[in-house]
Amino acid sequence: MTSTFLLVLASASETLALTIAVTGVVAAAVSACIAAWQGFLLKTSEVNRTQPVVIAYETEDPWMIGENPVFGVTLANEGAGTAFNLQFGVILNERRFFYEPEPARGGGEGDVPRALASGQRLPGNGDRYSFQIDRTDLPKDCPLDQRIYWCTYENAFKRVWETQNAWLTPVTLKVKRLRAKNVPQRRQEEALRR
């Protein structure tokens, strides 16, 4: 009878030890999951806190040089973080036209810097970027009144974003993330092949 009592006592203590061990493993797993979730939330919060939103604004109605329309644009970072590797242009009749930046000379930065800080506007001092589109590159009777200005840029986490801003005030600003790598470069290469 004492041996049965010792067997039951040993069995109960082993069960208790096993229960404590399982509880410890479950607690460790739950703690790891909570830590991972907090890390995800922290990174998401930081991305949102430092997200640039660069918008290309029309400075005035397009004007003509001969048969070619010319567009005046300024860029403004309306977001909270710095934007990198800016590209911009205009969409006419669903076709993208790119602003061709002036190259850097003598250690300068060219006319479109690689970074645009939060709250900064380019070009400065009330200037504008002007770019001309050859009329032969436009479809016949291309309506200039349906123009949309676009800008692509990267945030500090190397995510590529694009804004599309119509020249008409009632049209909604579009901001979207471009998921594929090198989308702006591929679009520019495709535009050059046309």
Buried (B, 14 or more C-beta within 10 A) or exposed (E): EEEEEEEEEEEEEEEEEEEEEEEEEEEEEEEEEEEEEEEEEEEEEEBEEBBBBBBBBBEEEBEEEEEBBBBBBBBBBBBEBBBBBBBBBBBBEEBBBBBEBEEEEEEEEEBBBEBBEBEBBBBEEEEBBBBBBEEEEBEEEBEBEBBBBBBBBBBBEEEBBBBBBBBEEEEEEEBEEBEEEEEBEEBBEEBEEE
